[in-house]
Amino acid sequence: MREMNIKPFEQYESEVRSYCRKYPTVFVKAKGSTMIDEEGKEYIDFFCGAGALNYGHNNDFIKERLIKYLMDDGIIHAMDMHTQPKREFITYFEEEVLKKRGLDYKIMFPAPTGTNAVEAALKLARKVKKRQTVFALMGAFHGMTLGALALTTDSCSRNGGGVQLDNVIHVPAPYMFPELDTIKYIETLLTDDHSATGLPAAIIIETVQSEGGIHVFEVDWLKRLRALCDKYDILLIVDDVQVGCSRTGTFFSFERAGIVPDIVCLSKSIGGYGMPFALTLFKPELDIWTPGEHNGTFRGYQLSMIAAKAGLEIMLNEHVEDKTREKGEICKKFLEAEMAKISDKIQVRGIGLIWGIDFGEFPEGTVKKIIHEAFEHGLIFEAAGRNDTVAKLIPQLMITEEDLMKGLNIFRDAVKAIVG
């Protein structure tokens, strides 16, 4: 039956499709943490739209706001003109999210995806500092357009670019060589007159490398990086596209380190409902754009602003940050205990509700087999890391403890079936 259902996709859709190859069914409905296919089978969703659905599928509170706006014939497309949804979103975000965290950022609406937010950040950093080079980390993923792709390190993505990817210097991530002081290494590149490296405009990081294999950077390392950027007049850009919006237990992933980046990139769950939306935030003194110097037809999509403001209200009113940290502890205890029972070769890493279970010491393709086994028993999740050796679990932040434990148990049983 499923083969019949997916035949049109296989016949007419480009070979570039990816996720559907891992989950070979046709989905028709979704609610909360559950997706349902056309045969009526239910799946616990630990994929969460690659992090775009932090408030779950078809959240009622957000849905009602969207429906009302549509039924009232609210303006849908307005470029960057003044609109009521934009005014309400900006005001709420500034007053209730940024200022209450002691943050002073201007808001830029680039085109509505994460890579667009990164492209805007790169362009602004280079314009402000009048330097071309940017430092990024090995293991990074920042997007698929050429500027962001130059920052991204996985070979498959880079090879798809088809051109030379310039003006970026990649340095080792802190987890790669535990004996290497990577901050000192970066400083050596900046100061050694034989490093063949000039001063960059910016250093861009994810405080938790997600596609790189769920690596949580230590607070001390983040603080030292901030200090190094200050010392050498380098802008610090934090890409919070996937691990922002409370995914790590605080709205911004960098809050746990007490640092303030110069530029922050947001997308995915800032759209509230899986709606396309992106923000590039930067300190006011960096706002040297001229009108229209960076734009996009769908920047500041109005429905996304309605959904985003509603999502922020949920985040604050439902204490989502606190609940994420609490459920993160449940995941930590369960995964560490249960994986240790199966094999001491399995590594568990994570924070909040983003967890990576590393099977790097097992044969190639192990995670792919676990994904298939779990899918057959009603759980969806993705792979990450070098050679896809890390199982990546990112449930929605509003998940009930019952659904969380159901998903975790399916995952454990799938691991047992494949490697136990």
C-alpha positions in Angstrom: 0.0 0.0 0.0 2.7 2.5 0.9 4.6 1.8 -2.3 1.5 2.7 -4.2 1.0 5.9 -2.2 4.6 7.2 -2.8 4.9 6.3 -6.5 4.0 9.9 -7.7 6.8 11.3 -5.6 9.3 8.8 -6.9 8.2 9.4 -10.5 8.0 13.2 -10.6 9.8 14.7 -7.6 13.5 15.5 -7.9 16.2 13.1 -6.6 17.2 15.9 -4.2 14.5 14.8 -1.8 15.9 13.4 1.4 13.7 13.0 4.6 11.0 11.2 2.8 13.4 8.4 1.9 13.7 7.6 5.6 10.0 7.9 6.4 8.3 6.2 3.4 4.7 7.0 4.1 2.2 9.8 3.3 1.3 12.0 6.2 -2.1 13.6 6.4 -2.6 15.0 9.9 -0.6 16.1 12.9 -1.4 17.3 16.4 0.9 18.1 19.2 3.6 15.5 19.2 1.8 13.1 16.9 1.9 12.7 13.1 -0.6 10.4 11.3 -0.3 8.9 7.9 -3.0 8.1 5.4 -3.3 4.6 6.7 -4.1 5.9 10.2 -0.8 4.9 11.8 0.4 7.3 14.5 4.0 8.4 15.0 5.6 10.2 17.9 7.6 13.1 16.4 11.1 13.6 17.7 12.1 15.4 14.5 10.0 18.5 15.1 10.3 19.9 11.6 14.1 20.0 12.1 13.4 22.3 15.0 10.7 24.5 13.4 7.9 23.2 15.6 8.9 23.9 19.2 5.2 24.5 20.1 4.1 21.3 18.4 1.9 20.5 15.4 -1.2 22.7 15.0 -1.0 24.4 18.4 -4.6 25.6 19.1 -3.7 29.0 20.6 -1.6 29.9 17.5 -4.0 28.4 15.1 -6.9 30.5 16.4 -4.9 33.7 15.9 -4.1 32.7 12.3 -7.6 31.8 11.5 -9.0 35.0 12.9 -6.5 37.1 11.0 -7.4 35.3 7.8 -11.1 35.6 8.3 -10.7 39.3 9.0 -9.0 39.8 5.6 -5.8 40.9 7.3 -3.1 42.0 4.9 -0.9 39.0 4.0 1.9 40.5 1.9 3.3 43.9 2.5 7.0 43.8 1.8 8.5 45.9 4.6 5.7 48.4 4.9 4.3 49.3 8.3 1.5 46.9 9.3 -0.3 46.1 12.5 1.1 42.6 12.9 4.6 43.9 12.5 4.1 46.6 15.1 2.6 44.2 17.5 5.4 41.6 17.0 8.2 44.1 17.3 6.8 45.7 20.4 6.2 42.4 22.1 9.5 40.9 21.2 11.4 44.0 22.3 9.5 44.6 25.5 8.8 41.1 26.7 11.7 39.1 25.4 14.8 41.3 24.7 14.6 44.0 27.3 13.7 41.6 30.1 16.9 39.7 29.3 18.9 42.9 29.3 19.4 42.8 25.5 19.4 45.8 23.2 19.1 44.7 19.6 17.7 46.2 16.4 15.5 43.8 14.5 16.0 43.0 10.8 13.6 41.0 8.8 15.5 39.2 6.0 14.0 36.6 3.7 12.2 34.0 5.8 14.7 31.2 6.3 17.6 30.5 8.5 20.2 30.8 5.8 18.8 34.2 4.9 19.3 35.4 8.5 23.0 34.2 8.3 23.5 35.8 4.9 22.4 39.2 6.3 24.6 38.8 9.3 27.6 38.1 7.2 27.0 41.0 4.9 26.5 43.4 7.8 29.6 42.2 9.6 31.8 42.7 6.6 30.2 46.1 5.9 30.8 47.2 9.5 34.4 46.0 9.9 35.4 46.5 6.2 37.0 43.0 6.3 36.1 40.0 4.1 37.2 37.0 6.2 35.0 35.2 8.7 36.0 32.5 11.1 33.7 29.5 11.6 34.1 26.1 13.3 34.6 22.7 11.9 31.4 20.7 12.4 29.3 23.8 11.7 26.1 24.0 9.7 24.8 27.5 8.9 22.8 27.1 5.7 22.7 26.2 2.0 23.0 29.5 0.2 26.5 30.3 -0.9 27.6 32.7 1.9 26.2 30.4 4.6 27.4 27.4 2.8 31.0 28.7 2.9 30.6 28.5 6.7 29.2 25.0 6.6 31.6 22.2 6.8 30.0 18.9 5.7 31.4 17.8 2.4 28.1 16.7 0.8 26.5 20.2 1.3 29.7 22.0 0.2 30.1 19.9 -2.9 26.6 20.8 -4.0 27.6 24.5 -4.2 29.5 23.9 -7.4 31.8 26.8 -6.9 34.7 27.7 -4.7 33.5 28.8 -1.3 35.8 31.7 -0.2 36.5 34.2 2.6 36.0 31.7 5.5 38.7 30.2 7.8 37.6 27.1 9.7 39.1 26.3 13.1 38.7 23.2 15.2 35.6 23.0 17.4 36.5 22.7 21.1 35.4 19.1 21.4 37.5 17.8 18.5 40.9 17.9 20.2 40.4 18.0 24.0 44.2 18.6 24.5 44.1 21.7 22.2 43.1 25.1 23.7 41.1 26.3 20.7 40.8 29.9 22.0 44.5 30.1 22.2 44.8 28.6 18.8 42.5 31.3 17.3 44.4 34.0 19.1 47.6 32.6 17.6 46.1 32.8 14.2 45.4 36.5 14.9 48.7 37.5 16.3 51.4 35.3 14.7 52.9 37.1 11.8 53.5 33.7 10.2 49.9 32.4 10.5 49.0 33.7 7.0 45.7 34.9 8.5 44.3 38.4 8.7 41.9 39.8 11.2 38.4 38.5 10.5 35.2 40.6 10.5 33.4 38.1 12.7 33.5 34.7 14.3 30.2 32.7 13.9 29.2 29.8 16.1 26.3 27.6 17.2 26.6 27.3 21.0 25.3 23.8 20.5 26.4 22.2 17.2 23.3 20.4 16.1 24.0 18.9 12.6 27.6 18.5 13.8 26.5 15.8 16.2 24.9 17.6 19.3 28.0 19.1 20.9 27.2 21.5 23.8 30.0 24.1 24.1 31.1 24.8 27.7 30.3 28.0 29.4 33.9 28.9 30.0 34.8 28.4 26.3 31.9 30.7 25.3 33.0 33.4 27.8 36.6 33.2 26.6 35.5 33.5 22.9 33.4 36.6 23.8 36.4 38.1 25.5 38.7 37.3 22.6 36.3 39.0 20.1 36.3 42.1 22.3 40.0 42.1 22.6 40.6 42.0 18.8 37.6 44.0 17.6 35.9 41.0 16.0 32.1 40.7 15.9 30.6 37.6 17.6 27.7 36.1 15.6 25.6 33.4 17.3 23.5 31.2 14.9 20.5 30.3 17.0 18.4 29.2 14.1 17.9 25.6 15.4 18.9 25.8 19.1 17.2 29.1 19.9 13.6 29.7 20.9 14.0 27.8 24.2 15.3 24.6 22.7 18.2 24.5 25.2 16.1 25.6 28.2 16.5 29.4 27.7 15.1 31.4 24.9 18.5 32.2 23.5 21.0 29.4 23.7 23.8 31.7 24.8 22.0 32.9 28.0 23.5 30.1 30.1 27.0 31.6 29.5 26.0 35.2 30.4 27.4 36.5 27.1 25.9 39.0 24.6 26.7 38.3 20.9 26.9 41.3 18.6 24.6 39.6 16.0 22.1 36.8 16.5 20.4 34.7 13.8 16.9 33.3 14.4 14.5 31.3 12.2 12.7 27.9 12.4 10.7 28.1 15.6 10.5 31.9 15.8 7.8 31.3 13.2 5.7 29.8 15.9 3.7 27.4 13.8 6.2 26.1 11.3 5.6 29.4 9.4 8.6 30.7 7.4 10.2 33.5 9.4 13.7 34.8 10.1 15.3 37.5 12.2 18.7 39.0 12.2 19.3 40.9 15.5 22.2 43.2 16.0 23.5 45.9 18.4 22.1 49.3 17.5 25.6 50.8 16.7 26.0 48.2 13.9 22.9 49.3 12.0 24.6 51.1 9.1 22.4 49.6 6.4 21.2 52.0 3.7 17.5 51.6 2.8 16.9 48.6 0.6 20.6 47.5 0.7 19.5 44.0 1.8 15.9 42.9 1.0 13.7 40.1 -0.1 10.1 39.8 -1.4 8.9 37.7 1.5 10.7 39.4 4.3 8.5 39.9 7.3 5.6 37.6 6.1 2.5 38.8 8.0 1.1 35.5 8.9 4.4 34.5 10.4 4.4 37.6 12.5 0.9 36.7 13.9 2.1 33.1 14.6 5.5 34.3 16.0 3.9 36.7 18.5 1.5 34.0 19.7 4.4 31.6 20.0 6.3 34.0 22.2 3.2 34.5 24.4 3.0 30.7 24.9 6.7 30.6 25.6 6.4 33.1 28.4 2.9 32.4 29.8 3.4 28.6 29.8 6.9 28.8 31.3 8.3 26.8 28.4 11.9 27.4 29.3 11.4 25.9 32.8 9.5 22.9 31.4 12.2 22.3 28.8 14.9 22.1 31.4 12.8 19.7 33.5 12.1 17.4 30.5 15.7 17.7 29.6 16.6 16.1 32.9 14.2 13.3 32.2 15.9 12.7 28.8 19.3 12.8 30.4 18.6 10.3 33.1 16.7 7.9 30.8 19.2 8.0 28.0 22.3 7.7 30.1 20.9 4.8 32.1 19.3 2.9 29.3 22.1 3.3 26.7 24.7 2.2 29.4 22.7 -1.0 29.8 23.0 -1.7 26.1 26.6 -0.8 25.5 29.4 1.2 27.0 30.4 2.3 23.5 27.3 4.5 23.2 27.8 8.2 24.1 25.0 10.5 25.1 25.2 14.3 24.8 22.7 17.1 25.0 20.9 19.9 26.8 17.3 20.9 27.2 15.3 19.0 24.6 18.1 18.4 22.0 19.9 15.1 22.5 22.5 13.2 20.5 23.2 9.5 21.0 26.5 8.7 19.3 27.0 5.3 17.7 30.4 6.3 16.1 32.1 3.1 17.5 29.5 0.9 15.7 29.5 -0.2 12.0 28.6 2.5 9.4 24.9 2.7 8.8 23.9 1.7 12.4 21.9 4.9 13.0 20.1 4.5 9.6 19.0 1.0 10.8 17.8 2.3 14.1 15.8 5.1 12.4 14.1 2.4 10.2 13.4 0.2 13.2 12.0 3.0 15.3 9.9 4.3 12.4 8.3 0.9 12.0 7.3 1.1 15.7 5.9 4.7 15.5 8.8 7.1 16.2 10.4 9.6 13.9 13.8 11.2 14.5 16.8 12.2 12.4 20.6 11.5 12.1 23.4 14.0 12.6 27.1 14.2 13.0 30.1 12.9 11.0 28.9 10.1 8.7 25.4 10.3 10.3 26.6 8.4 13.4 24.5 10.3 15.9 20.8 9.8 16.5 19.3 13.2 17.0 16.2 13.6 19.3 14.4 16.9 19.3 10.8 16.5 20.5 8.5 19.6 20.7 8.9 21.6 23.8 5.3 21.3 24.9 5.4 17.5 24.8 3.6 15.6 27.6 5.7 13.4 29.8 3.6 10.5 28.6 4.5 11.1 25.0 8.1 11.8 25.9 8.5 8.5 27.7 6.6 6.6 24.9 9.1 8.0 22.4 12.1 7.3 24.5 11.0 3.8 25.1 10.5 3.1 21.4 14.0 4.6 20.8 15.6 2.3 23.4 13.9 -0.7 22.0 15.0 0.1 18.5 18.6 0.5 19.7 18.4 -2.9 21.5 17.0 -4.5 18.3 19.9 -3.2 16.2 23.0 -3.2 18.5 21.8 -4.7 21.8 
